[in-house]
Amino acid sequence: MSFEKLGIIKPILSAIKELGYEKPTTIQTRSIPLVLAKSDVFATAQTGTGKTAAFGLPMLQRLRNVTPEARVVRGLIISPTRELSIQIYEDLQNYAKHMSLNIAVFVGGKDLETQQKILKEGVDIIIATPGRVMEHVEKSLDLSHVEIFVLDEADRMLDMGFMKEIRKIHPLLPKRHQTLLFSATYSDKVRKLSKLILTKPEFIETSKKNSTVDTINQVAYLVDTDKKAPLLAYIIGSRNFRQVLVFTRTKASADELVLELKKDGLKCGIIHGDKTQANRLKTLNEFKEGKIKVLVATDIASRGLDIEELPFVINYELPSIPEDYVHRVGRTGRAGRDGVAISLIDIYEKFDIRAVEKLIGMKIPQEVVKGFEPDPTIRRKDQDEQKLKSEHKKPEPKRTKKVQPKLEKPKKEAVKKKAPTSKKRKTTKRD
Ligand code: AMP
């Protein structure tokens, strides 16, 4: 298949050619004709599959005719985070560089008045976070001419509690408009939302539910909690990783980790919810330019980061929500390129890794790095404790103690008691 065959017009064809896109990805092949035919679309697509162009290219094409003296907002894209919104904006600007569309990105952290001025000058397409859209609506934004409404990473928007805003935005759109809903996962919440906002949608499912991209090599290294930072520094140093994205569960552990890595002489940056937008963008650019080797990020702050050919992602801590594992490792192996995703797991994460494996439908090989072998006494002590606790509640048949965690069904009591580092484990909703 080619972009020409999909009916993409010349100005867009030249722009994507300049970006080096040779042929459409699967999601693009399936979505472009449907969007051009004005259908509502419900697509489950992981990040890295080329989903932005899957809705962006046909959207630009549909809205290509502009009346410069009477511009109205005809396209609205909402996304969960500032970073993702900016990323979509940059992609759309690139795709529309030979067109005369005015595209604007409105996110929090930027001056509302400046954004209003931009609106007054005439905008065809807005990309924004739901909260910011509502702020503009309360001022003067008119959504009654919107022809195409896109919800990107809808699952994440719902996880972040944006349903309220979406419910408010939807009735402000004209009765006849096209809605495109993109979500990495197919949760009940997303299904409910789709019922509310889509009319006779076409469904696109490009890969197995919650599966990770095929081109990513995944491995988990078993290690004791206090050896994680040294192991991480060792992996980065000994394998000469030049650009690596490291995920932590919380802002606090991200801060602690950066201090540790700096002691090892590694140039690190950090992106999390406490950093200002300007600071996050500066860090991201330094990372993209290779000025910093290691970027430490929390889950929500990292949404939408698009770094060309990112080869390595390391989970310093597994996410508290298994679906986030899919989002995290989706930062590598993008658009068919090879990537490596390494997870450092301690004894308290052995149940978390099983939850991830259950979700992605495959086992992640577990290995030990020489010199960083887990202390068997710590494991035994933990297992003894778990055993004692469960025996106390319900007598169990005799079990043999295992040094390495085996993939067996976790006992409920053990799951509840697994996290002793409560300070580190807490995650704020809008981190
Ligand atoms: P996305 O899933 O939209 O975040 O896209 C992931 C990456 O793939 C981005 O760097 C895009 O620029 C790139 N990309 C999207 N479509 C194509 C394509 N057809 N050929 C090559 N790269 C692409």
Boltz pocket constraint, residues with backbone or C-beta under 6 A from the ligand:
constraints:
  - pocket:
      binder: B
      contacts: [[A, 20], [A, 21], [A, 22], [A, 23], [A, 24], [A, 25], [A, 28], [A, 46], [A, 47], [A, 48], [A, 49], [A, 50], [A, 51], [A, 52], [A, 53], [A, 306], [A, 308], [A, 334], [A, 335]]
      max_distance: 6.0
